[in-house]
Amino acid sequence: MKQKRALRAAAVVGALLACTLAATPGIATAATADDEAVALAYQPADIASLAENLGISYDEAVAGYGGQSAFLSVLTLAQEVAPETFAAAEWLPTGSVHAWISFTDAPPVEVIKAAEQLPFEISIRADAVQSAQDADQSLTKAHDYVMSLGDENVDMGFNTELDTLTVSFERQLSAEQAHSLIAALQPYLLPRVSVKITTSADTGVEFQSIRGGQGMTWTGGICTSGFTASRSGAWGVITAGHCNVANTTLDGSASLTTNVTGGTGSNGDARFYSSPDASPLNSIHIANSGVLHRTITGKTTMAVGSSVCVYGIQHSAFWCTSVTAVNQCYGTVCKQDKTDTGSTLGGDSGGPWFWNNSAVGTHTGLSGGKAIYTRIAAAEALVGGSIKTS
């Protein structure tokens, strides 16, 4: 039986509500807020969009997600101070415990102390069967093997606990084929990790790059720029790797040069476009009216259950949803998080996923009718660049 080491913060969830409910739409709405309001625990416009998309009240969204940014700072700390033992995390919008973080060994003292400062209860666990680092390496190797078999309509990923690798095929495998594949994948996995073979009609990835309109435009196509970034001293933008053309323009003015670096595959879906005349601002376009931009001052990794927002050029404003899976492979593409929205359109590829003032990822497309994005750290690593946060 697994042992869970629970950590109880000094204050209860009610303390969180007392802190966050003060920041209501009447104090800082989309009409009065500006993109420099980084001191807020959350952006009221994000909470309002999330509430609308989840079908809950604004106050319920505050209660469920108002403390997420504080939790994500502890999650980031856990990944930084214990990369070899950090395993997984999940945000829980309802219930007395708002989140958990797991490790393969004793939790770092720094993480425990940081968690104790949170005005709500989370669980710090030491029961994981493998670290996130080991899971990522295993998934990449297993995915490369499955892709070598010639079937691209396959989704792969670990469950939230990281103890089961699920491989979902569009076609039906025989029992013999399934057992053979499980045996072939075991050498890539740690001993206590199991393999589950399933069948689903919703496998693979649908890229969303070709549509008419404005944005990163070229003859016959359009994408959305993600974040301002630098690479080898050059400024430009990071977008989706499948947005790959010889020449394009940004918002019909700034010229961009492609094929600098990037691609689509087991390391994600990202590409860097450099620009000799780009103005390097650490902000993103999020709407066509009201508050037009959002300042980006940091980067974060999301947990299952976290809320997240997205903007694409085919929409008049951003919207928010929740994360349902992290670090998965869909078809040929890995390093993907999956969300609960299916509202993205062709032309939104490459667009920014964000929460509050932190970059989260760049839009890839749809899988099973739900939006997926390349995690920001993976996008930066793939192109060898870094987004601008100051």
N, C-alpha and C positions, 0 to 999 in steps of 0.2 A: 504494500500500500504506500502511495506517495505521501511524503510529509510536506505540509505547507507551513511556512513560517509567516505568520500574519503580523502585520504592523498596524497598530491603531494610532491614528493621529490624535493630538490632544483635544481638538475641537470636533464638533459634529457637523453634519451636512448643513444644518440650519445656519451655521456661521458663514458658510459659503453664500447662502442665499441672502443673508443680511448684507454681505459685501457687494454682491453682484446686482441685486435687484435695484440698487440705487441708480445704476446706469441704464435707464429706460429710454425708449425712443423719444420721450419728451425732452430729455436732456441732450442727447446726441443722436440726431436722426440723419438719414442720408442727405437731407437738405442742409443741415448745419454742421455736420462733421467734416473734417478735412483729413487728407491722407497722412498727416503728420501726427495724428492722435495715437501714438504708439504706447502711451501710458495705460490705456484701457486694457483690462484683462481680456476683452473681446471687442470686436467691432459690432455695434448694434445692428448695422445693416446685414452683417453675416448671419446673426442670430435670427433676424426677421425673415431672411430668405430661407434659412434652414427650417424654421417653424412652418412656413408656407408649404415647402416641399414635403415635410414629414407629416403634415396635417395635424399639427399640435399648436397650442397657444404660445405666444411669445414668452410668457413666464415659465411655461413648461420647458421651452428650449433653453432658457437661461439656467433653470435648475438642472437640466440634463447635460448641458455643454458649456456653461459659463466658466467652469474651472479647468477646461481642457488645456488651455495654453500653459497654465501652471504645471499641470501633469506632464505635458510634453517637454517642459524644461527639465524635469526629473528624468524622463525617458532618455533625453539627449545626453544627460550626465551619465546615466547608466551605460550607454553605448560607448561613451568616450573613456570612462575610467576602467571599464571591464569588458573590452571587446572580445576577449577569449572566453568569457563565461556568461555574458548577457545572452539571453535566449529569446524571449518574446514578451509581448505586452498586449493589454486590451483595455479599452475605455468602456465603462459600463454606465450608460446614461441614467439608468434607474437602479434603485436598491440602495442599501446603506453603505455598501462598498463601491466606490466610484471607479476603481481601476485595479489592475494588478500588473506586476513586472516580475518576470521569472529569470533565474540564473541556474547554471549547472553546478554551482558551488556556493559557498557562503556569500551573501550579498555584501558589496563594499560598504564600509562605514559611511563614506561620503553620500551614498545614495540613501541610506537609512536616515541620516541626519537631514538631508534635503526633503525627504518624504515627510518627516516629522513636522516640517514647517508648513505643510499644506493644510488648508482649513477644511479638509474632508478626509475620509478614511480610504486608504488603499492597502492592497496586500502585496507584500514583498516575499517572493517565494524562492526556494532553492531546490526545486524538484524537476527541473527540465532534463530531458534525456539527451539533448544536444544544444549547442550554442547556435545563435543566428548565423555566425560566421561559418560553422561547419555545415549548417543547413543550406546556406547559399552556395557553398562549394559543391555539395552533393547534388543539389538541384541542377546546377550548370552542367555537371558531368552526365547526370542521368538524362537531361534534356538533349544534350549533344548526341548521346547514344540513340535515343528514340528518333531524333531527326535523321540520323544516318540510315534508319530503316525505310525512309522515303515517304512517310505519312506526315503531312504538315498539319492536318486537322486534329491536333492533340493538345489538350490543356494539361498542365502539370503544376503541382504545388503542394507544400506542406499545410496541414491544418494548423490552427492557432497554437496548439500545444507542441507542435513540431515533432510529434511522434508517429505520424502517418503521412506517407507520400501518396497522393492520389493522382492517377494517370487516367484521364478521361478521353476516350476515342469516339469519333463520330460513327465509325463502323463497329459492328458487333464482333468481338473476338471469341473464338472458341475457347473452351476450358483449357485445352492443351496449349493454345497460343498464350493465354493469360498466365498460366503457370510457368511457361518458358520465359516470358518477359519478366516476371517477378524474379525468377532465378538470375536472369541476366543483369537486373538492376541492383541486386543485393550487394555486389562488390563496391558499388559507389556510395553505399549508405552505412551508417553506424549500426552496430549490432542490434540495438533495441528499437530500431525504426522499422515499421512495417510498410508494405506496399499494398495499395488498393486499386484495382482496375475497374473502371466504370465505363458506361456508354452514354453519350449525350449528343443530341442533335445540334447543340449550341456551342460547338468547339471552334477553335481558330480565332482569328482576329480580322475585323473589317476596318481597314484604314480609312480615314476620313479627310482626304486631301483634295480631291478634285471637285470643285464647284466654282461657279462664277461669283464675282463680288469684289470686295476690297480686302486688303490685308497684305500678306506677302504674296504678291501677284506675279504671274508669268503667263505667257501665252497658253491659254487653255486650262489654267489651274490657280488654286489659291490655298494657302495655309495660314496659320496664325503664329505670330512670333511668341515665344514663351517669356524669356527673361533676358535683359541686357547682361552680357558676359564678356570676359576677356580671355584670350588664349595667345600665349607667346607674344605678349605686348600689343596685340591687336584687339580692338573693340568690335563687338557685333552682337548677335543674338543667338540663343539656343532655341531650336524648334524640334520638330519630329524628324527622325532619321529618314523616313520614307518621303519626306518633302525634299526631293533631290533633283534639282534642275541646274542648268548652266548659269542662268542669270535671272534675278528677280529684283523687285523693288519693295521697299517697306512703306506701307501707307501711301504708295504712289509717288514717293519723293526720294528717300534715301536709297542709293544703289547698294546691292549686296552681292558678294561673290561667294558662290557655293563650292562644294567639293573640297573645302578646307580639311575637314575631318568629320567622322561620324558614320552612322550606319544603322542597320536594323538586324537584330538577331538575339543571341543568348545574353548579350551584355546590355540589352535595352534598345530603345528606339529614339535616337537623338542625333542632331547634326548642328554644327556651328557654321554660321554665315558671318563672315567678316564684312566690315563696311568702312571705307575711308572717310565717309562723311557722316557717320552715326554720332549722335550726342549721347554719351554714356550716362544715362540717368537711372538711378535705382528705383524705378517705379514701373508699374504695369497699367495698361488701359483696362478698365473694368466695366465701363458703361458709356453710353452715348449721350446721357443727360444726367443732371444732378452731380454727384461726386464722380468725376471721370477717371481718376487715377488712385492707385494704392501704392504707398511707399513700401518697398521690400527692404527689411533691415536684418533678416536672418534666414536660416534654412531649418527645416525640421522633418523628422520621420514620423509618419502616422502609425497609429495602432488600429487594429480592428475595432470598430465601434466609434472611432473618431469622426468628427464632422470636418468637411473640407469643401472648398469653393472652387469654381472654374469659370473661366471666360473664354469664349470663342468668337471669332469675327462674324459668324452667322447669327449672332444674338445681339440684342440691344443692351443687355446688362448681364452681369454675372449671376450665378445662382449657386446654392449650397446643398449638399447631400451628405451621406455618411459612407465610410469605408467598410467594405464587407470582407475583403481578403487582402493580404499583403505579400509582396515578394513572390509572385506567381509567374508561370509561363503560360502564354496563350498562343497556340500555334507555334510559329517560329520565334516569337518574341518573349524574352524574360525580363526580370527586374520590374514587374508590373504590379501595381495595386489596383484592385477592382472596387467600384463604387456602386451605389444603389440608384443611379440615374441613367436613363436611356435617352436623354434629351439633346445630346450633342449631335451635330450635323456635319456633313461634308464641308470641309473648309476650316473646321475647328482644330484640326490636327496641329500639334505643337503648342497650342495655347496654354496659358499658365494655370496650374492648380495651386491653391494657396489657402492659408488660414491666418486670419489676423494680418500681421505684417511679415509672415514667414513664407518662403517658397517651399512648395511640397513636391511638385513634379511638372512634367510637360505632357500634354494630351497625346495619346497614341491612337485611340479609336474605340470601337465597340467589340465586346466579346460576349456572346449570349445575350445581346441586346442591352448590355450594361457598359458604361464608360470605364476605360482603363487608362492609366497614365504611367509613364516611366518615372521612377523615383528620382528626385533631384540629384542625390549623390551619385546614382548610376549614370544619369545624363551627363553630369560634369566629368565623371571618370571616362565615359565613352568618348567624349570630344577632347579631353585633356584641357579643359578650361574651368573657369570659376565665375559664377554669377555675381553681379555687383550688388552689395548690400550696404553701401555707405556712399 
